[in-house]
Amino acid sequence: MSFCLRGIRGATTAEANEEQAILEATGELLQEMVRRNQVELPDVAGVFFTVSPDLNATFPARAARDLGWAAVPLLDSQEVAVPWGMKRCIRILLLVNTSRTQQEVQHVYLREAAALRPDLGSAAGTSA
């Protein structure tokens, strides 16, 4: 079995620009991405977190640290301030070593962010 570095995308929205709301939404998304793709922590190469410009109450990467991801490289950044962009949006790019093909990877879009990728449908990981 050969392994490749693959990117798994995900997005969600926070209820408000509050520390707990951001950490809750981020943790929920990260755990769902890991569950649906059967990711093992030692296979995670790194994680990029981005937030829309209206979220600045905390770093979303703290949610991964709270889950015990102490040795994983994490990076937070702010999204481009596109006027029509989704509000209170948190995006994740999870880089993992996996035997899955790109077609087998399940990208996950939760809450209001499900509208960002309606083409994926519920089988690919959108939920309320």
Backbone as XML, in Angstrom:
<?xml version="1.0"?>
<chain id="A" units="angstrom">
  <residue number="1" name="MET">
    <atom name="N" x="0.844" y="-1.172" z="0.000"/>
    <atom name="CA" x="0.000" y="0.000" z="0.000"/>
    <atom name="C" x="0.893" y="1.239" z="0.000"/>
  </residue>
  <residue number="2" name="SER">
    <atom name="N" x="0.663" y="2.151" z="-0.938"/>
    <atom name="CA" x="1.470" y="3.369" z="-0.989"/>
    <atom name="C" x="0.704" y="4.541" z="-0.375"/>
  </residue>
  <residue number="3" name="PHE">
    <atom name="N" x="1.465" y="5.444" z="0.196"/>
    <atom name="CA" x="0.885" y="6.618" z="0.833"/>
    <atom name="C" x="1.276" y="7.863" z="0.059"/>
  </residue>
  <residue number="4" name="CYS">
    <atom name="N" x="0.360" y="8.811" z="-0.015"/>
    <atom name="CA" x="0.590" y="10.117" z="-0.637"/>
    <atom name="C" x="0.167" y="11.193" z="0.346"/>
  </residue>
  <residue number="5" name="LEU">
    <atom name="N" x="0.699" y="12.371" z="0.152"/>
    <atom name="CA" x="0.233" y="13.520" z="0.922"/>
    <atom name="C" x="-1.004" y="14.063" z="0.226"/>
  </residue>
  <residue number="6" name="ARG">
    <atom name="N" x="-2.103" y="14.118" z="0.960"/>
    <atom name="CA" x="-3.369" y="14.612" z="0.414"/>
    <atom name="C" x="-3.887" y="15.758" z="1.267"/>
  </residue>
  <residue number="7" name="GLY">
    <atom name="N" x="-4.615" y="16.645" z="0.631"/>
    <atom name="CA" x="-5.283" y="17.725" z="1.328"/>
    <atom name="C" x="-6.749" y="17.410" z="1.503"/>
  </residue>
  <residue number="8" name="ILE">
    <atom name="N" x="-7.233" y="17.631" z="2.710"/>
    <atom name="CA" x="-8.658" y="17.473" z="3.005"/>
    <atom name="C" x="-9.180" y="18.849" z="3.386"/>
  </residue>
  <residue number="9" name="ARG">
    <atom name="N" x="-10.205" y="19.298" z="2.666"/>
    <atom name="CA" x="-10.754" y="20.626" z="2.912"/>
    <atom name="C" x="-11.990" y="20.545" z="3.781"/>
  </residue>
  <residue number="10" name="GLY">
    <atom name="N" x="-12.191" y="21.601" z="4.534"/>
    <atom name="CA" x="-13.390" y="21.712" z="5.335"/>
    <atom name="C" x="-13.683" y="23.155" z="5.660"/>
  </residue>
  <residue number="11" name="ALA">
    <atom name="N" x="-14.935" y="23.433" z="5.957"/>
    <atom name="CA" x="-15.333" y="24.777" z="6.365"/>
    <atom name="C" x="-16.569" y="24.681" z="7.247"/>
  </residue>
  <residue number="12" name="THR">
    <atom name="N" x="-16.701" y="25.672" z="8.094"/>
    <atom name="CA" x="-17.860" y="25.776" z="8.976"/>
    <atom name="C" x="-18.043" y="27.240" z="9.328"/>
  </residue>
  <residue number="13" name="THR">
    <atom name="N" x="-19.029" y="27.513" z="10.136"/>
    <atom name="CA" x="-19.239" y="28.877" z="10.607"/>
    <atom name="C" x="-19.366" y="28.868" z="12.126"/>
  </residue>
  <residue number="14" name="ALA">
    <atom name="N" x="-18.894" y="29.943" z="12.733"/>
    <atom name="CA" x="-19.035" y="30.135" z="14.176"/>
    <atom name="C" x="-20.327" y="30.900" z="14.432"/>
  </residue>
  <residue number="15" name="GLU">
    <atom name="N" x="-20.935" y="30.648" z="15.569"/>
    <atom name="CA" x="-22.171" y="31.342" z="15.933"/>
    <atom name="C" x="-21.940" y="32.840" z="16.139"/>
  </residue>
  <residue number="16" name="ALA">
    <atom name="N" x="-20.734" y="33.181" z="16.633"/>
    <atom name="CA" x="-20.416" y="34.576" z="16.938"/>
    <atom name="C" x="-18.907" y="34.745" z="16.987"/>
  </residue>
  <residue number="17" name="ASN">
    <atom name="N" x="-18.462" y="35.985" z="16.998"/>
    <atom name="CA" x="-17.037" y="36.282" z="17.150"/>
    <atom name="C" x="-16.682" y="36.231" z="18.634"/>
  </residue>
  <residue number="18" name="GLU">
    <atom name="N" x="-16.763" y="35.034" z="19.175"/>
    <atom name="CA" x="-16.448" y="34.795" z="20.581"/>
    <atom name="C" x="-15.530" y="33.586" z="20.660"/>
  </residue>
  <residue number="19" name="GLU">
    <atom name="N" x="-14.605" y="33.621" z="21.598"/>
    <atom name="CA" x="-13.616" y="32.556" z="21.742"/>
    <atom name="C" x="-14.255" y="31.168" z="21.759"/>
  </residue>
  <residue number="20" name="GLN">
    <atom name="N" x="-15.219" y="30.967" z="22.628"/>
    <atom name="CA" x="-15.828" y="29.637" z="22.762"/>
    <atom name="C" x="-16.536" y="29.215" z="21.481"/>
  </residue>
  <residue number="21" name="ALA">
    <atom name="N" x="-17.208" y="30.118" z="20.811"/>
    <atom name="CA" x="-17.920" y="29.788" z="19.570"/>
    <atom name="C" x="-16.945" y="29.373" z="18.475"/>
  </residue>
  <residue number="22" name="ILE">
    <atom name="N" x="-15.820" y="30.053" z="18.376"/>
    <atom name="CA" x="-14.811" y="29.728" z="17.364"/>
    <atom name="C" x="-14.174" y="28.372" z="17.665"/>
  </residue>
  <residue number="23" name="LEU">
    <atom name="N" x="-13.815" y="28.146" z="18.921"/>
    <atom name="CA" x="-13.188" y="26.874" z="19.294"/>
    <atom name="C" x="-14.148" y="25.705" z="19.122"/>
  </residue>
  <residue number="24" name="GLU">
    <atom name="N" x="-15.406" y="25.899" z="19.480"/>
    <atom name="CA" x="-16.404" y="24.841" z="19.332"/>
    <atom name="C" x="-16.602" y="24.465" z="17.864"/>
  </residue>
  <residue number="25" name="ALA">
    <atom name="N" x="-16.797" y="25.455" z="17.014"/>
    <atom name="CA" x="-17.015" y="25.190" z="15.591"/>
    <atom name="C" x="-15.788" y="24.542" z="14.955"/>
  </residue>
  <residue number="26" name="THR">
    <atom name="N" x="-14.606" y="25.036" z="15.301"/>
    <atom name="CA" x="-13.370" y="24.484" z="14.739"/>
    <atom name="C" x="-13.161" y="23.049" z="15.192"/>
  </residue>
  <residue number="27" name="GLY">
    <atom name="N" x="-13.332" y="22.787" z="16.472"/>
    <atom name="CA" x="-13.170" y="21.431" z="16.993"/>
    <atom name="C" x="-14.144" y="20.454" z="16.354"/>
  </residue>
  <residue number="28" name="GLU">
    <atom name="N" x="-15.397" y="20.875" z="16.211"/>
    <atom name="CA" x="-16.411" y="20.037" z="15.583"/>
    <atom name="C" x="-16.007" y="19.677" z="14.150"/>
  </residue>
  <residue number="29" name="LEU">
    <atom name="N" x="-15.570" y="20.676" z="13.392"/>
    <atom name="CA" x="-15.175" y="20.451" z="12.005"/>
    <atom name="C" x="-13.956" y="19.544" z="11.917"/>
  </residue>
  <residue number="30" name="LEU">
    <atom name="N" x="-12.948" y="19.830" z="12.691"/>
    <atom name="CA" x="-11.719" y="19.042" z="12.650"/>
    <atom name="C" x="-12.006" y="17.581" z="12.998"/>
  </residue>
  <residue number="31" name="GLN">
    <atom name="N" x="-12.777" y="17.341" z="14.028"/>
    <atom name="CA" x="-13.106" y="15.970" z="14.416"/>
    <atom name="C" x="-13.911" y="15.249" z="13.333"/>
  </residue>
  <residue number="32" name="GLU">
    <atom name="N" x="-14.796" y="15.960" z="12.668"/>
    <atom name="CA" x="-15.590" y="15.342" z="11.605"/>
    <atom name="C" x="-14.727" y="15.028" z="10.384"/>
  </residue>
  <residue number="33" name="MET">
    <atom name="N" x="-13.786" y="15.903" z="10.059"/>
    <atom name="CA" x="-12.868" y="15.647" z="8.942"/>
    <atom name="C" x="-12.034" y="14.392" z="9.220"/>
  </residue>
  <residue number="34" name="VAL">
    <atom name="N" x="-11.549" y="14.280" z="10.443"/>
    <atom name="CA" x="-10.744" y="13.128" z="10.858"/>
    <atom name="C" x="-11.587" y="11.848" z="10.828"/>
  </residue>
  <residue number="35" name="ARG">
    <atom name="N" x="-12.806" y="11.930" z="11.357"/>
    <atom name="CA" x="-13.680" y="10.752" z="11.402"/>
    <atom name="C" x="-14.032" y="10.247" z="10.010"/>
  </residue>
  <residue number="36" name="ARG">
    <atom name="N" x="-14.469" y="11.146" z="9.153"/>
    <atom name="CA" x="-14.930" y="10.724" z="7.823"/>
    <atom name="C" x="-13.805" y="10.211" z="6.936"/>
  </residue>
  <residue number="37" name="ASN">
    <atom name="N" x="-12.590" y="10.625" z="7.224"/>
    <atom name="CA" x="-11.449" y="10.198" z="6.406"/>
    <atom name="C" x="-10.541" y="9.205" z="7.124"/>
  </residue>
  <residue number="38" name="GLN">
    <atom name="N" x="-10.968" y="8.739" z="8.295"/>
    <atom name="CA" x="-10.237" y="7.755" z="9.083"/>
    <atom name="C" x="-8.765" y="8.146" z="9.239"/>
  </residue>
  <residue number="39" name="VAL">
    <atom name="N" x="-8.551" y="9.398" z="9.620"/>
    <atom name="CA" x="-7.211" y="9.943" z="9.791"/>
    <atom name="C" x="-6.662" y="9.549" z="11.161"/>
  </residue>
  <residue number="40" name="GLU">
    <atom name="N" x="-5.429" y="9.084" z="11.173"/>
    <atom name="CA" x="-4.718" y="8.794" z="12.417"/>
    <atom name="C" x="-3.788" y="9.977" z="12.692"/>
  </residue>
  <residue number="41" name="LEU">
    <atom name="N" x="-3.727" y="10.425" z="13.917"/>
    <atom name="CA" x="-2.933" y="11.607" z="14.263"/>
    <atom name="C" x="-1.486" y="11.543" z="13.774"/>
  </residue>
  <residue number="42" name="PRO">
    <atom name="N" x="-0.784" y="10.405" z="13.867"/>
    <atom name="CA" x="0.598" y="10.366" z="13.377"/>
    <atom name="C" x="0.727" y="10.605" z="11.860"/>
  </residue>
  <residue number="43" name="ASP">
    <atom name="N" x="-0.385" y="10.473" z="11.122"/>
    <atom name="CA" x="-0.361" y="10.686" z="9.678"/>
    <atom name="C" x="-0.610" y="12.137" z="9.274"/>
  </residue>
  <residue number="44" name="VAL">
    <atom name="N" x="-0.902" y="13.002" z="10.241"/>
    <atom name="CA" x="-1.166" y="14.414" z="9.937"/>
    <atom name="C" x="0.161" y="15.151" z="9.756"/>
  </residue>
  <residue number="45" name="ALA">
    <atom name="N" x="0.348" y="15.731" z="8.577"/>
    <atom name="CA" x="1.577" y="16.466" z="8.269"/>
    <atom name="C" x="1.504" y="17.912" z="8.741"/>
  </residue>
  <residue number="46" name="GLY">
    <atom name="N" x="0.332" y="18.504" z="8.731"/>
    <atom name="CA" x="0.151" y="19.888" z="9.147"/>
    <atom name="C" x="-1.272" y="20.332" z="8.864"/>
  </residue>
  <residue number="47" name="VAL">
    <atom name="N" x="-1.651" y="21.467" z="9.458"/>
    <atom name="CA" x="-3.003" y="21.987" z="9.291"/>
    <atom name="C" x="-2.943" y="23.500" z="9.118"/>
  </residue>
  <residue number="48" name="PHE">
    <atom name="N" x="-3.648" y="23.992" z="8.097"/>
    <atom name="CA" x="-3.828" y="25.423" z="7.890"/>
    <atom name="C" x="-5.253" y="25.780" z="8.282"/>
  </residue>
  <residue number="49" name="PHE">
    <atom name="N" x="-5.401" y="26.790" z="9.109"/>
    <atom name="CA" x="-6.703" y="27.300" z="9.517"/>
    <atom name="C" x="-6.815" y="28.726" z="9.005"/>
  </residue>
  <residue number="50" name="THR">
    <atom name="N" x="-7.948" y="29.065" z="8.409"/>
    <atom name="CA" x="-8.189" y="30.455" z="8.047"/>
    <atom name="C" x="-9.539" y="30.873" z="8.601"/>
  </residue>
  <residue number="51" name="VAL">
    <atom name="N" x="-9.678" y="32.167" z="8.833"/>
    <atom name="CA" x="-10.938" y="32.726" z="9.306"/>
    <atom name="C" x="-11.301" y="33.935" z="8.468"/>
  </residue>
  <residue number="52" name="SER">
    <atom name="N" x="-12.595" y="34.176" z="8.349"/>
    <atom name="CA" x="-13.045" y="35.387" z="7.675"/>
    <atom name="C" x="-12.640" y="36.585" z="8.541"/>
  </residue>
  <residue number="53" name="PRO">
    <atom name="N" x="-12.513" y="37.764" z="7.935"/>
    <atom name="CA" x="-12.011" y="38.935" z="8.669"/>
    <atom name="C" x="-12.832" y="39.336" z="9.898"/>
  </residue>
  <residue number="54" name="ASP">
    <atom name="N" x="-14.069" y="38.874" z="9.986"/>
    <atom name="CA" x="-14.903" y="39.243" z="11.134"/>
    <atom name="C" x="-14.704" y="38.329" z="12.348"/>
  </residue>
  <residue number="55" name="LEU">
    <atom name="N" x="-13.806" y="37.342" z="12.245"/>
    <atom name="CA" x="-13.493" y="36.469" z="13.383"/>
    <atom name="C" x="-12.075" y="36.758" z="13.873"/>
  </residue>
  <residue number="56" name="ASN">
    <atom name="N" x="-11.981" y="37.291" z="15.078"/>
    <atom name="CA" x="-10.658" y="37.590" z="15.629"/>
    <atom name="C" x="-10.594" y="37.412" z="17.149"/>
  </residue>
  <residue number="57" name="ALA">
    <atom name="N" x="-11.544" y="36.682" z="17.718"/>
    <atom name="CA" x="-11.590" y="36.517" z="19.174"/>
    <atom name="C" x="-10.568" y="35.498" z="19.682"/>
  </residue>
  <residue number="58" name="THR">
    <atom name="N" x="-10.111" y="34.600" z="18.810"/>
    <atom name="CA" x="-9.088" y="33.621" z="19.190"/>
    <atom name="C" x="-8.524" y="32.972" z="17.933"/>
  </residue>
  <residue number="59" name="PHE">
    <atom name="N" x="-7.473" y="32.209" z="18.123"/>
    <atom name="CA" x="-6.869" y="31.444" z="17.031"/>
    <atom name="C" x="-7.596" y="30.108" z="16.906"/>
  </residue>
  <residue number="60" name="PRO">
    <atom name="N" x="-8.098" y="29.744" z="15.733"/>
    <atom name="CA" x="-8.774" y="28.458" z="15.601"/>
    <atom name="C" x="-7.855" y="27.260" z="15.854"/>
  </residue>
  <residue number="61" name="ALA">
    <atom name="N" x="-6.571" y="27.409" z="15.645"/>
    <atom name="CA" x="-5.635" y="26.303" z="15.889"/>
    <atom name="C" x="-5.651" y="25.854" z="17.347"/>
  </residue>
  <residue number="62" name="ARG">
    <atom name="N" x="-6.092" y="26.723" z="18.242"/>
    <atom name="CA" x="-6.202" y="26.328" z="19.653"/>
    <atom name="C" x="-7.122" y="25.125" z="19.828"/>
  </residue>
  <residue number="63" name="ALA">
    <atom name="N" x="-8.118" y="24.987" z="18.946"/>
    <atom name="CA" x="-9.027" y="23.842" z="19.032"/>
    <atom name="C" x="-8.268" y="22.538" z="18.803"/>
  </residue>
  <residue number="64" name="ALA">
    <atom name="N" x="-7.315" y="22.538" z="17.883"/>
    <atom name="CA" x="-6.501" y="21.342" z="17.643"/>
    <atom name="C" x="-5.603" y="21.053" z="18.840"/>
  </residue>
  <residue number="65" name="ARG">
    <atom name="N" x="-5.033" y="22.084" z="19.419"/>
    <atom name="CA" x="-4.199" y="21.892" z="20.617"/>
    <atom name="C" x="-5.054" y="21.335" z="21.759"/>
  </residue>
  <residue number="66" name="ASP">
    <atom name="N" x="-6.287" y="21.824" z="21.876"/>
    <atom name="CA" x="-7.197" y="21.331" z="22.914"/>
    <atom name="C" x="-7.541" y="19.856" z="22.713"/>
  </residue>
  <residue number="67" name="LEU">
    <atom name="N" x="-7.452" y="19.387" z="21.457"/>
    <atom name="CA" x="-7.706" y="17.981" z="21.148"/>
    <atom name="C" x="-6.454" y="17.125" z="21.330"/>
  </residue>
  <residue number="68" name="GLY">
    <atom name="N" x="-5.351" y="17.743" z="21.741"/>
    <atom name="CA" x="-4.121" y="16.994" z="21.984"/>
    <atom name="C" x="-3.151" y="16.959" z="20.826"/>
  </residue>
  <residue number="69" name="TRP">
    <atom name="N" x="-3.340" y="17.800" z="19.840"/>
    <atom name="CA" x="-2.463" y="17.820" z="18.672"/>
    <atom name="C" x="-1.213" y="18.651" z="18.967"/>
  </residue>
  <residue number="70" name="ALA">
    <atom name="N" x="-0.445" y="18.225" z="19.932"/>
    <atom name="CA" x="0.706" y="18.996" z="20.418"/>
    <atom name="C" x="1.879" y="19.015" z="19.444"/>
  </residue>
  <residue number="71" name="ALA">
    <atom name="N" x="2.092" y="17.943" z="18.693"/>
    <atom name="CA" x="3.268" y="17.846" z="17.817"/>
    <atom name="C" x="2.980" y="18.218" z="16.364"/>
  </residue>
  <residue number="72" name="VAL">
    <atom name="N" x="1.723" y="18.503" z="16.033"/>
    <atom name="CA" x="1.343" y="18.799" z="14.650"/>
    <atom name="C" x="1.593" y="20.269" z="14.337"/>
  </residue>
  <residue number="73" name="PRO">
    <atom name="N" x="2.271" y="20.579" z="13.225"/>
    <atom name="CA" x="2.425" y="21.978" z="12.824"/>
    <atom name="C" x="1.068" y="22.586" z="12.451"/>
  </residue>
  <residue number="74" name="LEU">
    <atom name="N" x="0.748" y="23.722" z="13.052"/>
    <atom name="CA" x="-0.525" y="24.398" z="12.826"/>
    <atom name="C" x="-0.253" y="25.837" z="12.419"/>
  </residue>
  <residue number="75" name="LEU">
    <atom name="N" x="-1.088" y="26.379" z="11.542"/>
    <atom name="CA" x="-0.922" y="27.757" z="11.095"/>
    <atom name="C" x="-2.286" y="28.407" z="10.933"/>
  </residue>
  <residue number="76" name="ASP">
    <atom name="N" x="-2.436" y="29.586" z="11.538"/>
    <atom name="CA" x="-3.655" y="30.388" z="11.393"/>
    <atom name="C" x="-3.403" y="31.540" z="10.435"/>
  </residue>
  <residue number="77" name="SER">
    <atom name="N" x="-4.449" y="31.927" z="9.716"/>
    <atom name="CA" x="-4.347" y="33.064" z="8.818"/>
    <atom name="C" x="-5.746" y="33.653" z="8.625"/>
  </residue>
  <residue number="78" name="GLN">
    <atom name="N" x="-5.784" y="34.869" z="8.092"/>
    <atom name="CA" x="-7.062" y="35.512" z="7.804"/>
    <atom name="C" x="-7.334" y="35.419" z="6.310"/>
  </residue>
  <residue number="79" name="GLU">
    <atom name="N" x="-8.563" y="35.138" z="5.954"/>
    <atom name="CA" x="-8.990" y="35.076" z="4.557"/>
    <atom name="C" x="-8.944" y="36.471" z="3.921"/>
  </residue>
  <residue number="80" name="VAL">
    <atom name="N" x="-8.938" y="36.506" z="2.624"/>
    <atom name="CA" x="-9.045" y="37.755" z="1.879"/>
    <atom name="C" x="-10.405" y="38.371" z="2.187"/>
  </residue>
  <residue number="81" name="ALA">
    <atom name="N" x="-10.440" y="39.670" z="2.399"/>
    <atom name="CA" x="-11.675" y="40.367" z="2.772"/>
    <atom name="C" x="-12.546" y="40.653" z="1.549"/>
  </residue>
  <residue number="82" name="VAL">
    <atom name="N" x="-13.046" y="39.601" z="0.928"/>
    <atom name="CA" x="-13.933" y="39.736" z="-0.223"/>
    <atom name="C" x="-15.279" y="40.247" z="0.285"/>
  </residue>
  <residue number="83" name="PRO">
    <atom name="N" x="-15.824" y="41.321" z="-0.301"/>
    <atom name="CA" x="-17.055" y="41.920" z="0.218"/>
    <atom name="C" x="-18.232" y="40.947" z="0.334"/>
  </residue>
  <residue number="84" name="TRP">
    <atom name="N" x="-18.356" y="40.025" z="-0.584"/>
    <atom name="CA" x="-19.487" y="39.102" z="-0.562"/>
    <atom name="C" x="-19.135" y="37.746" z="0.069"/>
  </residue>
  <residue number="85" name="GLY">
    <atom name="N" x="-17.980" y="37.654" z="0.710"/>
    <atom name="CA" x="-17.555" y="36.403" z="1.340"/>
    <atom name="C" x="-18.434" y="36.003" z="2.505"/>
  </residue>
  <residue number="86" name="MET">
    <atom name="N" x="-18.402" y="34.720" z="2.830"/>
    <atom name="CA" x="-19.211" y="34.203" z="3.934"/>
    <atom name="C" x="-18.737" y="34.768" z="5.261"/>
  </residue>
  <residue number="87" name="LYS">
    <atom name="N" x="-19.658" y="35.162" z="6.077"/>
    <atom name="CA" x="-19.372" y="35.731" z="7.397"/>
    <atom name="C" x="-19.125" y="34.625" z="8.420"/>
  </residue>
  <residue number="88" name="ARG">
    <atom name="N" x="-18.283" y="34.930" z="9.407"/>
    <atom name="CA" x="-17.964" y="34.034" z="10.527"/>
    <atom name="C" x="-17.520" y="32.653" z="10.056"/>
  </residue>
  <residue number="89" name="CYS">
    <atom name="N" x="-16.759" y="32.622" z="8.974"/>
    <atom name="CA" x="-16.367" y="31.361" z="8.344"/>
    <atom name="C" x="-14.962" y="30.917" z="8.788"/>
  </residue>
  <residue number="90" name="ILE">
    <atom name="N" x="-14.852" y="29.646" z="9.107"/>
    <atom name="CA" x="-13.586" y="29.013" z="9.473"/>
    <atom name="C" x="-13.314" y="27.938" z="8.430"/>
  </residue>
  <residue number="91" name="ARG">
    <atom name="N" x="-12.133" y="27.983" z="7.837"/>
    <atom name="CA" x="-11.752" y="26.981" z="6.837"/>
    <atom name="C" x="-10.533" y="26.222" z="7.331"/>
  </residue>
  <residue number="92" name="ILE">
    <atom name="N" x="-10.461" y="24.948" z="6.956"/>
    <atom name="CA" x="-9.331" y="24.104" z="7.339"/>
    <atom name="C" x="-8.811" y="23.376" z="6.107"/>
  </residue>
  <residue number="93" name="LEU">
    <atom name="N" x="-7.485" y="23.337" z="5.978"/>
    <atom name="CA" x="-6.820" y="22.467" z="5.015"/>
    <atom name="C" x="-5.972" y="21.518" z="5.843"/>
  </residue>
  <residue number="94" name="LEU">
    <atom name="N" x="-6.407" y="20.267" z="5.913"/>
    <atom name="CA" x="-5.754" y="19.225" z="6.688"/>
    <atom name="C" x="-4.868" y="18.429" z="5.733"/>
  </residue>
  <residue number="95" name="LEU">
    <atom name="N" x="-3.562" y="18.431" z="5.978"/>
    <atom name="CA" x="-2.619" y="17.702" z="5.131"/>
    <atom name="C" x="-2.272" y="16.385" z="5.805"/>
  </residue>
  <residue number="96" name="VAL">
    <atom name="N" x="-2.586" y="15.273" z="5.121"/>
    <atom name="CA" x="-2.375" y="13.959" z="5.725"/>
    <atom name="C" x="-1.683" y="13.009" z="4.754"/>
  </residue>
  <residue number="97" name="ASN">
    <atom name="N" x="-0.911" y="12.097" z="5.320"/>
    <atom name="CA" x="-0.348" y="10.987" z="4.561"/>
    <atom name="C" x="-1.385" y="9.878" z="4.594"/>
  </residue>
  <residue number="98" name="THR">
    <atom name="N" x="-1.822" y="9.449" z="3.414"/>
    <atom name="CA" x="-2.926" y="8.496" z="3.342"/>
    <atom name="C" x="-2.798" y="7.608" z="2.111"/>
  </residue>
  <residue number="99" name="SER">
    <atom name="N" x="-3.445" y="6.476" z="2.166"/>
    <atom name="CA" x="-3.522" y="5.590" z="1.005"/>
    <atom name="C" x="-4.756" y="5.913" z="0.160"/>
  </residue>
  <residue number="100" name="ARG">
    <atom name="N" x="-5.599" y="6.821" z="0.624"/>
    <atom name="CA" x="-6.799" y="7.193" z="-0.127"/>
    <atom name="C" x="-6.432" y="7.964" z="-1.391"/>
  </residue>
  <residue number="101" name="THR">
    <atom name="N" x="-7.206" y="7.758" z="-2.432"/>
    <atom name="CA" x="-7.051" y="8.556" z="-3.648"/>
    <atom name="C" x="-7.747" y="9.898" z="-3.434"/>
  </residue>
  <residue number="102" name="GLN">
    <atom name="N" x="-7.493" y="10.842" z="-4.325"/>
    <atom name="CA" x="-8.175" y="12.126" z="-4.208"/>
    <atom name="C" x="-9.687" y="11.963" z="-4.326"/>
  </residue>
  <residue number="103" name="GLN">
    <atom name="N" x="-10.125" y="10.994" z="-5.110"/>
    <atom name="CA" x="-11.559" y="10.764" z="-5.266"/>
    <atom name="C" x="-12.173" y="10.164" z="-3.991"/>
  </residue>
  <residue number="104" name="GLU">
    <atom name="N" x="-11.377" y="9.506" z="-3.173"/>
    <atom name="CA" x="-11.879" y="8.899" z="-1.948"/>
    <atom name="C" x="-11.883" y="9.858" z="-0.758"/>
  </residue>
  <residue number="105" name="VAL">
    <atom name="N" x="-11.147" y="10.945" z="-0.866"/>
    <atom name="CA" x="-11.099" y="11.927" z="0.218"/>
    <atom name="C" x="-12.463" y="12.588" z="0.352"/>
  </residue>
  <residue number="106" name="GLN">
    <atom name="N" x="-12.934" y="12.722" z="1.588"/>
    <atom name="CA" x="-14.219" y="13.368" z="1.844"/>
    <atom name="C" x="-13.982" y="14.743" z="2.461"/>
  </residue>
  <residue number="107" name="HIS">
    <atom name="N" x="-14.317" y="15.773" z="1.706"/>
    <atom name="CA" x="-14.233" y="17.138" z="2.198"/>
    <atom name="C" x="-15.501" y="17.408" z="3.003"/>
  </residue>
  <residue number="108" name="VAL">
    <atom name="N" x="-15.388" y="18.222" z="4.045"/>
    <atom name="CA" x="-16.492" y="18.382" z="4.994"/>
    <atom name="C" x="-16.876" y="19.854" z="5.116"/>
  </residue>
  <residue number="109" name="TYR">
    <atom name="N" x="-18.136" y="20.146" z="4.874"/>
    <atom name="CA" x="-18.661" y="21.503" z="4.981"/>
    <atom name="C" x="-19.872" y="21.473" z="5.902"/>
  </residue>
  <residue number="110" name="LEU">
    <atom name="N" x="-19.751" y="22.134" z="7.044"/>
    <atom name="CA" x="-20.786" y="22.099" z="8.077"/>
    <atom name="C" x="-21.473" y="23.453" z="8.236"/>
  </residue>
  <residue number="111" name="ARG">
    <atom name="N" x="-22.592" y="23.408" z="8.918"/>
    <atom name="CA" x="-23.359" y="24.615" z="9.254"/>
    <atom name="C" x="-23.630" y="25.442" z="8.000"/>
  </residue>
  <residue number="112" name="GLU">
    <atom name="N" x="-23.532" y="26.762" z="8.094"/>
    <atom name="CA" x="-23.808" y="27.632" z="6.948"/>
    <atom name="C" x="-22.804" y="27.439" z="5.814"/>
  </residue>
  <residue number="113" name="ALA">
    <atom name="N" x="-21.613" y="26.931" z="6.130"/>
    <atom name="CA" x="-20.576" y="26.744" z="5.119"/>
    <atom name="C" x="-20.921" y="25.638" z="4.125"/>
  </residue>
  <residue number="114" name="ALA">
    <atom name="N" x="-21.929" y="24.837" z="4.408"/>
    <atom name="CA" x="-22.365" y="23.818" z="3.451"/>
    <atom name="C" x="-22.749" y="24.465" z="2.119"/>
  </residue>
  <residue number="115" name="ALA">
    <atom name="N" x="-23.166" y="25.723" z="2.152"/>
    <atom name="CA" x="-23.546" y="26.441" z="0.935"/>
    <atom name="C" x="-22.338" y="26.745" z="0.041"/>
  </residue>
  <residue number="116" name="LEU">
    <atom name="N" x="-21.132" y="26.673" z="0.587"/>
    <atom name="CA" x="-19.932" y="26.959" z="-0.208"/>
    <atom name="C" x="-19.671" y="25.891" z="-1.267"/>
  </residue>
  <residue number="117" name="ARG">
    <atom name="N" x="-20.053" y="24.655" z="-0.970"/>
    <atom name="CA" x="-19.795" y="23.552" z="-1.903"/>
    <atom name="C" x="-21.017" y="22.650" z="-2.073"/>
  </residue>
  <residue number="118" name="PRO">
    <atom name="N" x="-22.107" y="23.189" z="-2.588"/>
    <atom name="CA" x="-23.305" y="22.372" z="-2.771"/>
    <atom name="C" x="-23.075" y="21.235" z="-3.783"/>
  </residue>
  <residue number="119" name="ASP">
    <atom name="N" x="-22.045" y="21.371" z="-4.609"/>
    <atom name="CA" x="-21.732" y="20.340" z="-5.589"/>
    <atom name="C" x="-21.264" y="19.034" z="-4.961"/>
  </residue>
  <residue number="120" name="LEU">
    <atom name="N" x="-20.798" y="19.093" z="-3.708"/>
    <atom name="CA" x="-20.322" y="17.883" z="-3.049"/>
    <atom name="C" x="-21.466" y="17.015" z="-2.539"/>
  </residue>
  <residue number="121" name="GLY">
    <atom name="N" x="-22.580" y="17.628" z="-2.208"/>
    <atom name="CA" x="-23.716" y="16.885" z="-1.721"/>
    <atom name="C" x="-23.478" y="16.254" z="-0.362"/>
  </residue>
  <residue number="122" name="SER">
    <atom name="N" x="-24.507" y="15.679" z="0.209"/>
    <atom name="CA" x="-24.419" y="15.144" z="1.560"/>
    <atom name="C" x="-23.487" y="13.953" z="1.660"/>
  </residue>
  <residue number="123" name="ALA">
    <atom name="N" x="-23.306" y="13.193" z="0.603"/>
    <atom name="CA" x="-22.411" y="12.022" z="0.666"/>
    <atom name="C" x="-20.967" y="12.428" z="0.887"/>
  </residue>
  <residue number="124" name="ALA">
    <atom name="N" x="-20.604" y="13.640" z="0.476"/>
    <atom name="CA" x="-19.223" y="14.081" z="0.608"/>
    <atom name="C" x="-18.966" y="14.822" z="1.904"/>
  </residue>
  <residue number="125" name="GLY">
    <atom name="N" x="-19.966" y="15.026" z="2.716"/>
    <atom name="CA" x="-19.684" y="15.588" z="4.017"/>
    <atom name="C" x="-20.355" y="16.876" z="4.386"/>
  </residue>
  <residue number="126" name="THR">
    <atom name="N" x="-21.399" y="17.257" z="3.716"/>
    <atom name="CA" x="-22.099" y="18.441" z="4.162"/>
    <atom name="C" x="-23.154" y="18.025" z="5.162"/>
  </residue>
  <residue number="127" name="SER">
    <atom name="N" x="-23.352" y="18.825" z="6.155"/>
    <atom name="CA" x="-24.411" y="18.559" z="7.119"/>
    <atom name="C" x="-24.811" y="19.852" z="7.794"/>
  </residue>
  <residue number="128" name="ALA">
    <atom name="N" x="-25.906" y="19.811" z="8.494"/>
    <atom name="CA" x="-26.387" y="21.008" z="9.181"/>
    <atom name="C" x="-25.672" y="21.212" z="10.494"/>
  </residue>
</chain>
